[in-house]
Amino acid sequence: MALHPQAQTQVQAETGSSNPPGSPTAPGWQGIASDWSSDKEAFKQVPWGKAMMWIFLLSDTFIFTCFLTGYMSVRMTITTAWPNPSEVFALTIGGREIPLILIAIMTFVLISSSGTMAMAVNFAYRRDRTKTTALMLATAALGVTFVGMQAFEWSKLIAEGVRPWGNPMGAAQFGASFFMITGFHGLHVSIGAIYLSIVALKVLRGDYERSGNYQNVEIAGLYWHFVDLVWVFIFAFFYLW
């Protein structure tokens, strides 16, 4: 039933819209501009916390893209031989050199942490505080394990003479690009482990239970899955190329 003209004018004054309730938005570019300017249609299904995390991850994507693009440019333009990853990242176990064994374990640990984080989000929306907390702390522990193995990898390369400004195994740019990119990613993992631990303790304490909103667990999961995804590209470019 159509609104009385006076009632429609009152609704328009209260909502700031020229359309009565339930009517479709304006078609074309005018409708798009109206939706985005009012922040009612474009983001009505996306909480601000999640939207801000996506914006942060998008900006972080640009940074990692610049790093990896610069790394690829160096690899393709230098004339000095680039160190062979199978030799540089090999470990001697039982008298035999096993190439990339440590990197394989690191990758398995980090990818496994994505699984535990996904399960934590699932149990969070089921209001199971105990399992959510346990899985988030397990995810953080896997992240700390990854950083610990990365620290061992760094110490091994430093002991072999690799520096950001030099490298006895070949191209000098190897050390600079390796320490910068893996270090930046390791910083993200370290911050993520602290972040997940704080959110897990808040879950255990019942903060989200009282508010009835477990979206912070999902937002933390978005960050962690991003960190894992970035590692896949670093693994491909540094260790397989």
URLINNOR-V213070 format. One record per backbone hydrogen bond with DSSP energy under -1.0 kcal/mol. CO is the residue of the C=O (numbers start at 0). NH is the residue of the N-H. Records with the same first field share a line. If there is no record, write none. Layout:
CO: NH, NH
This chain:
3: 7
4: 8
5: 9
6: 10
7: 11
8: 12
9: 13
10: 14
11: 15
19: 22
27: 31
28: 32
29: 33
30: 34
31: 35
32: 36
33: 37
34: 38
42: 45
46: 50
47: 51
48: 52
49: 53
50: 54
51: 55
52: 56
53: 57
54: 58
55: 59
56: 60
57: 61
58: 62
59: 63
60: 64
61: 65
62: 66
63: 67
64: 68
65: 69
66: 70
67: 71
68: 72
69: 73
70: 74
71: 75
72: 76
73: 77
80: 170
83: 86, 87
84: 88
86: 89
90: 97
92: 95
95: 92
97: 90
99: 103
100: 104
101: 105
102: 106
103: 107
104: 108
105: 109
106: 110
107: 111
108: 112
110: 114
111: 115
112: 116
113: 117
114: 118
115: 119
116: 120
117: 121
118: 122
119: 123
120: 124
122: 127
123: 126
126: 128
127: 131
128: 132
129: 133
130: 134
131: 135
132: 136
133: 137
134: 138
135: 139
136: 140
137: 141
138: 142
139: 143
140: 144
141: 145
142: 146
143: 147
144: 148
145: 149
146: 150
147: 151
148: 152
149: 153
150: 154
151: 155
152: 156
153: 157
154: 158
155: 159
156: 161
157: 160
165: 162
166: 169
170: 173
172: 176
173: 177
174: 178
175: 179
176: 180
177: 181
178: 182
179: 183
180: 184
181: 185
182: 186
183: 187
184: 188
185: 189
186: 190
187: 191
188: 192
189: 193
190: 194
191: 195
192: 196
193: 197
194: 198
195: 199
196: 200
197: 201
198: 202
199: 203
200: 204
201: 206
205: 209
206: 210
207: 211, 212
213: 216, 217
214: 218
215: 219
216: 220
217: 221
218: 222
219: 223
220: 224
221: 225
222: 226
223: 227
224: 228
225: 229
226: 230
227: 231
228: 232
229: 233
230: 234
231: 235
232: 236
233: 237
234: 238
